[in-house]
Amino acid sequence: MTCHLVALCFDAHDPSRLARFWAGVLGWETADDPLHGITLLPSDDTGFRIRFLPSREQKTGQNQMHFDLTSASLEDQQKTVARALGLGARHIDIGQRPDEDHVVLADPEGNEFCVIGPDNEFLADCGFIGALACDGSQEVGYFWSKALGWPLVWDQDEETAIRSPHGGPKITWGGPPLAPKTGKERLHFDLAPPADGDQQAEVDRLISLGATRIDIGQGEAGWVVMADPDGHEFCVQTPR
C-alpha cells in the first residue's frame, strides 16, 4: 500500500504568525501538532494539512513550489487579493506579464503564491487551492504519481500534473528549464505509511522509484529525510 501525503510543511521564522496568515486566507482552523509546529486542518477536500515549523534559515531565491488559489469571478479574485493584503501579504514581481490574469503575492515571510483569474480551465473543477505548482521535471512528476498512487491528469510538453482520486488540488510540475537549487527548501512534503504500514518498507519502495536518503542534520529523528529525483527534500513519517 502506498504512503499518503500528510502535510505540506513551511519552514517559518514565526510559525504562529504565518499560520494565522494562511488560516485567514484559506478559512482553515488550527490544531495541535505533535511535532512541535502549528497545523492547519483543511475545511474542504484538500486532503492534507499545512504545517508551520520553526526555522532560522533565511529564504534564498524563489520557492520551488507555491499555491495557485482559484477565483469564481473577477470580484472574487479581487476579494481574495484584498483579504491577503489585509492579513500581511504584498504584491511581488517574478517576471509575470501585464496581460496575465493572475495576481502574484508573497505571504509575510516572502513565500510566493498566485491568485488565479476566473477563466482558468485547467483548475475549473478544483477547490480554492487549485494547485500546488512546483518547479520540476517530467521524471519527477512520474515519480510522485507512483509514490502517492495519484494518477497523472496532465502530461504534455514535459509538463505534468497529478491529482488524488479523492479530488482536491492538483500538484503540477512545469518542466524545463529548472531553477537552480539555492539551499534547503522552505516547503516540503510530509508523507506517512498507513496505520498498518511500515516506515522502512516505504522508504525502500521510494528508493526503488528514484528517491534517495539525505542528511540535513536531522540526527536521530523519528522521520526519514529523502530527496526526489530532482533533489527536492521530503520526509517520511512513522505510520499513521
C-alpha positions in Angstrom: 0.0 0.0 0.0 1.4 3.4 -0.9 2.0 6.2 1.6 -0.2 9.2 1.8 0.5 12.9 1.8 0.1 14.0 5.4 1.1 17.7 5.2 2.7 20.4 3.2 5.3 21.9 5.6 6.5 25.5 5.7 9.8 26.5 7.4 8.9 29.7 9.3 10.8 32.3 11.4 7.5 33.0 13.2 5.2 29.9 12.8 2.4 31.4 14.7 2.2 34.5 12.6 2.5 32.6 9.3 -0.2 30.1 10.5 -2.6 33.0 11.3 -2.0 34.5 7.9 -2.8 31.3 6.0 -5.7 30.4 8.3 -7.2 33.8 7.4 -6.6 33.4 3.7 -7.9 29.8 3.5 -10.5 29.8 6.2 -8.9 26.8 7.9 -8.7 26.1 11.6 -5.5 25.5 13.6 -4.9 22.3 15.6 -2.2 21.0 18.0 0.8 19.5 16.2 2.6 16.6 17.8 5.9 17.6 16.1 6.4 21.0 17.7 4.8 23.1 14.9 1.4 24.6 14.2 -1.0 22.8 11.9 -4.0 24.0 9.8 -6.7 21.5 9.1 -8.5 21.6 5.7 -12.1 22.7 5.7 -12.6 21.3 2.1 -11.4 18.3 0.1 -7.7 19.4 0.1 -6.8 16.1 1.8 -3.6 17.2 3.5 -2.7 19.6 6.4 -0.4 22.6 6.3 2.3 22.6 9.0 4.5 25.5 10.1 7.8 24.5 11.6 10.3 26.8 13.3 13.4 27.6 11.3 16.2 30.2 11.5 17.3 29.7 7.9 16.9 32.6 5.5 14.9 32.4 2.3 17.3 32.2 -0.7 15.7 32.5 -4.1 12.2 31.8 -5.3 10.4 28.8 -3.7 10.2 25.7 -5.8 6.5 25.3 -5.0 3.6 27.7 -4.5 -0.1 27.7 -4.2 -2.4 28.7 -7.1 -5.6 29.9 -5.5 -8.8 29.9 -7.7 -11.5 32.5 -8.2 -15.1 32.2 -9.2 -15.2 35.7 -10.7 -13.1 38.9 -11.1 -14.8 40.2 -8.0 -14.0 37.1 -6.1 -10.3 37.3 -7.2 -10.2 40.9 -6.0 -11.7 40.0 -2.7 -9.1 37.2 -2.2 -6.2 39.6 -3.1 -7.6 42.3 -0.7 -8.1 39.8 2.1 -4.5 38.5 1.7 -3.1 42.1 1.6 -5.1 42.9 4.7 -3.5 39.9 6.5 0.0 40.9 5.6 0.7 39.8 2.0 2.3 42.1 -0.6 2.5 42.3 -4.4 5.7 41.0 -5.9 7.1 40.8 -9.4 8.6 37.5 -10.5 8.5 38.4 -14.2 4.8 37.9 -14.9 3.5 39.7 -18.0 1.0 42.6 -17.6 -1.6 40.7 -19.7 -1.6 37.6 -17.4 -4.8 37.2 -15.4 -3.2 36.0 -12.2 -2.0 38.2 -9.3 1.3 37.3 -7.7 1.7 37.9 -4.0 4.0 36.9 -1.2 3.0 36.0 2.4 4.5 37.8 5.4 7.7 35.7 5.1 8.1 36.1 1.4 6.6 32.8 0.2 5.1 33.3 -3.2 1.6 32.4 -4.2 -0.8 33.3 -7.0 -4.5 34.2 -7.1 -5.7 32.9 -10.5 -8.4 34.6 -12.6 -11.8 33.0 -13.1 -11.3 31.8 -16.7 -8.6 29.2 -15.9 -10.0 26.0 -17.4 -7.2 23.8 -16.0 -8.3 24.5 -12.5 -12.0 24.8 -13.2 -13.1 21.7 -11.2 -10.6 22.3 -8.3 -11.3 23.9 -5.0 -9.9 27.2 -3.6 -6.4 25.7 -3.5 -6.5 24.8 -7.2 -2.9 23.6 -7.4 0.4 23.3 -5.7 2.6 24.5 -8.6 6.1 23.1 -8.5 9.4 23.6 -10.3 10.3 20.1 -11.6 11.0 17.7 -14.4 8.7 15.3 -16.2 10.6 12.5 -14.4 9.7 13.9 -11.0 6.0 14.1 -12.0 6.1 10.4 -12.8 7.9 9.7 -9.5 5.3 11.4 -7.4 2.4 9.8 -9.3 3.9 6.4 -8.3 4.9 7.5 -4.8 1.4 8.7 -3.9 -0.6 6.5 -6.1 -2.2 9.5 -7.7 -3.0 9.3 -11.5 -1.4 11.7 -14.0 -4.0 14.2 -15.1 -1.7 16.1 -17.4 1.4 15.0 -19.4 2.3 17.3 -22.3 5.5 19.1 -23.4 7.3 17.8 -20.3 4.8 19.4 -18.0 3.0 17.0 -15.7 0.2 17.1 -13.1 -1.2 14.6 -10.7 -4.4 14.7 -8.5 -5.7 12.5 -5.8 -8.5 10.2 -6.8 -10.5 11.8 -4.0 -10.2 15.3 -5.5 -8.5 18.3 -4.0 -5.7 20.3 -5.5 -3.6 19.3 -8.5 0.2 19.1 -8.0 1.9 20.3 -11.1 5.5 20.4 -12.4 6.4 22.9 -15.1 9.2 21.1 -16.8 12.5 22.6 -18.1 14.3 24.9 -17.6 14.6 24.0 -13.9 15.6 26.7 -11.4 18.9 26.0 -9.6 18.7 24.8 -6.1 19.7 27.5 -3.6 19.9 25.8 -0.3 17.3 23.9 1.9 13.9 24.5 0.6 11.3 26.2 2.8 8.4 24.0 1.7 8.4 20.2 1.7 6.0 17.3 1.8 5.5 15.0 4.8 4.5 11.5 3.8 3.5 8.6 6.0 2.5 4.9 5.5 -1.0 3.9 6.6 -1.5 2.9 10.2 -0.8 -0.8 9.4 2.2 0.1 7.2 5.9 0.0 7.7 8.2 3.1 7.5 11.3 1.2 6.4 9.4 -0.7 3.7 8.0 2.6 2.4 11.5 4.2 2.4 12.8 1.2 0.4 9.9 1.5 -2.1 10.6 5.2 -2.6 14.3 4.5 -3.2 13.3 1.9 -5.8 11.3 4.6 -7.6 14.3 7.0 -7.7 14.4 8.8 -4.3 17.5 9.0 -2.1 18.1 9.3 1.6 19.8 12.5 2.6 21.2 14.1 5.8 20.2 17.7 6.6 21.4 17.5 10.2 18.2 15.8 11.5 20.1 13.5 13.8 18.2 10.6 15.4 14.8 11.9 14.3 11.7 9.6 14.0 11.3 10.6 10.4 13.4 9.8 7.4 14.6 12.7 5.2 14.7 11.9 1.5 15.0 13.7 -1.9 13.0 13.1 -5.0 14.8 12.6 -8.4 15.1 16.4 -8.8 16.7 16.7 -5.4 13.7 18.3 -3.6 13.5 17.3 0.1 10.6 15.4 1.7 10.1 13.4 4.9 8.7 10.0 5.6 7.0 9.9 9.0 6.0 6.8 11.0 2.7 5.1 10.1 -0.5 6.9 10.8 
